[in-house]
Amino acid sequence: MQYAEAQKINDFQLLGFSPSNHARSEVLRIVLAIALDAEMATWCLGGARSAPVVRWPSTLYQVVARAAAESASVWRRCALLLERSLHDALASYEGHSPADLAELFAEGRESLAGEELAALLWCLVRERCPSHDLIAERLGRELETIAAQRLREGRSS
């Protein structure tokens, strides 16, 4: 790890983030909600959609993300669909270090589309590495803020 990368990870740690399976599943929830429709997310669980999930789709993405954190088979199904769904957007981020991905996120936060931001996060989360999770958790929180701001701006237009 280069000095600049270590410094950026240290900066994230100073902000109070600590990697965990919960953090990984929260970031995965965001990626799933952007990249997969409800039917695809349901397939990840290996079952049929139930009535409460139809009414509350946020529950579906949360359940899938948590199940993926605990089940290798659910993780594999999610990974398969995310790789297919985000394929074009992933090409821009493959092979970059976590520090580079954080920079790309910061530079593109205003201009990147949701699918591109989800692909960037997926590049971090799919490694299932605690140091990557630390950065992914921070960027996931930033993505939620960006989405809220874009909704607010869209409403005021």
C-alpha positions as CSV (number, residue, x, y, z in Angstrom):
1,M,0.0,0.0,0.0
2,Q,1.4,3.4,-1.0
3,Y,1.7,6.2,1.5
4,A,-1.1,8.2,-0.1
5,E,-3.5,5.3,0.2
6,A,-2.5,4.7,3.8
7,Q,-3.1,8.3,4.6
8,K,-6.6,8.3,3.0
9,I,-7.5,5.2,5.0
10,N,-6.3,6.9,8.1
11,D,-8.4,10.0,7.3
12,F,-11.5,7.8,7.0
13,Q,-10.7,6.2,10.3
14,L,-10.5,9.6,11.9
15,L,-14.0,10.3,10.7
16,G,-15.2,7.5,13.0
17,F,-15.9,4.7,10.6
18,S,-15.0,1.1,11.4
19,P,-15.5,-1.7,8.9
20,S,-17.9,-4.5,9.8
21,N,-20.2,-7.0,8.1
22,H,-23.1,-4.6,8.9
23,A,-21.3,-1.8,7.1
24,R,-20.7,-4.0,4.1
25,S,-24.3,-5.0,4.0
26,E,-25.5,-1.4,4.2
27,V,-23.3,-0.5,1.2
28,L,-24.5,-3.6,-0.6
29,R,-28.1,-2.5,0.1
30,I,-27.4,0.8,-1.7
31,V,-25.8,-0.9,-4.7
32,L,-28.6,-3.5,-5.0
33,A,-31.3,-0.8,-4.9
34,I,-29.6,1.1,-7.7
35,A,-28.6,-1.8,-9.9
36,L,-31.3,-4.5,-9.5
37,D,-35.1,-4.4,-9.8
38,A,-37.2,-6.2,-7.2
39,E,-37.6,-9.3,-9.2
40,M,-33.8,-9.7,-9.6
41,A,-33.2,-9.0,-6.0
42,T,-35.8,-11.6,-5.1
43,W,-33.9,-14.1,-7.3
44,C,-30.8,-13.5,-5.2
45,L,-32.7,-14.9,-2.2
46,G,-33.8,-17.9,-4.3
47,G,-37.5,-17.4,-3.6
48,A,-40.7,-15.7,-4.8
49,R,-41.6,-12.2,-4.0
50,S,-43.9,-11.8,-1.0
51,A,-46.7,-9.2,-0.5
52,P,-44.9,-7.1,2.1
53,V,-41.9,-6.8,-0.1
54,V,-44.0,-5.5,-3.0
55,R,-45.4,-2.8,-0.7
56,W,-42.0,-2.0,1.0
57,P,-39.2,-2.6,-1.5
58,S,-36.6,-1.1,0.8
59,T,-37.1,-4.2,3.1
60,L,-36.3,-6.5,0.2
61,Y,-32.9,-4.8,-0.5
62,Q,-32.1,-4.8,3.2
63,V,-33.0,-8.5,3.6
64,V,-31.0,-9.5,0.5
65,A,-27.9,-7.5,1.6
66,R,-28.0,-9.0,5.1
67,A,-28.5,-12.5,3.7
68,A,-25.6,-12.0,1.3
69,A,-23.4,-11.1,4.2
70,E,-24.2,-14.4,5.9
71,S,-24.8,-16.8,3.0
72,A,-22.2,-17.7,0.3
73,S,-24.9,-18.8,-2.1
74,V,-26.9,-15.5,-1.8
75,W,-23.6,-13.6,-2.2
76,R,-22.8,-15.5,-5.4
77,R,-26.2,-14.8,-6.8
78,C,-26.0,-11.1,-6.0
79,A,-22.5,-10.9,-7.4
80,L,-23.6,-12.6,-10.6
81,L,-26.4,-10.2,-11.2
82,L,-24.4,-7.1,-10.2
83,E,-21.6,-8.0,-12.5
84,R,-24.1,-8.4,-15.4
85,S,-26.1,-5.3,-14.5
86,L,-23.2,-3.0,-13.9
87,H,-20.9,-4.5,-16.5
88,D,-20.5,-1.4,-18.7
89,A,-20.0,1.0,-15.7
90,L,-17.5,-1.4,-14.0
91,A,-15.0,-1.1,-16.8
92,S,-14.1,2.4,-15.7
93,Y,-13.2,1.3,-12.1
94,E,-11.7,-2.1,-12.5
95,G,-8.1,-2.3,-11.3
96,H,-8.1,0.9,-9.3
97,S,-6.9,1.0,-5.7
98,P,-9.4,1.9,-3.0
99,A,-7.7,5.3,-2.7
100,D,-8.1,6.0,-6.4
101,L,-11.8,4.9,-6.2
102,A,-12.3,7.4,-3.4
103,E,-10.8,10.1,-5.5
104,L,-12.8,9.2,-8.5
105,F,-16.0,9.3,-6.4
106,A,-15.1,12.7,-4.9
107,E,-14.3,14.1,-8.4
108,G,-17.4,12.7,-10.0
109,R,-20.0,13.1,-7.2
110,E,-21.9,15.8,-9.1
111,S,-21.6,14.4,-12.6
112,L,-21.6,10.6,-12.3
113,A,-24.9,8.7,-12.8
114,G,-26.3,6.5,-10.1
115,E,-25.2,3.3,-12.0
116,E,-21.7,4.6,-12.2
117,L,-21.6,5.4,-8.5
118,A,-23.0,2.0,-7.7
119,A,-20.4,0.3,-9.9
120,L,-17.7,2.2,-8.0
121,L,-19.0,1.1,-4.7
122,W,-19.4,-2.5,-5.9
123,C,-15.7,-2.5,-6.9
124,L,-14.9,-1.9,-3.2
125,V,-17.5,-4.2,-1.6
126,R,-17.1,-7.2,-3.8
127,E,-13.6,-7.7,-2.4
128,R,-15.0,-8.3,1.1
129,C,-11.9,-6.7,2.5
130,P,-12.1,-4.7,5.8
131,S,-9.9,-1.8,4.5
132,H,-12.1,-1.6,1.3
133,D,-15.2,-1.7,3.5
134,L,-14.0,1.3,5.4
135,I,-13.9,3.4,2.3
136,A,-17.1,1.9,0.9
137,E,-19.0,2.7,4.0
138,R,-17.9,6.3,3.8
139,L,-18.7,6.6,0.1
140,G,-22.1,4.8,0.7
141,R,-23.1,7.5,3.2
142,E,-22.0,10.2,0.7
143,L,-24.0,8.6,-2.1
144,E,-27.1,8.6,0.1
145,T,-26.5,12.3,0.7
146,I,-25.9,13.0,-3.0
147,A,-29.2,11.2,-3.8
148,A,-31.1,13.2,-1.3
149,Q,-29.7,16.4,-2.6
150,R,-30.5,15.5,-6.2
151,L,-34.1,14.7,-5.2
152,R,-34.3,18.1,-3.4
153,E,-32.9,19.9,-6.4
154,G,-35.3,18.0,-8.7
155,R,-38.3,19.0,-6.6
156,S,-37.3,22.7,-6.5
157,S,-37.1,22.9,-10.3
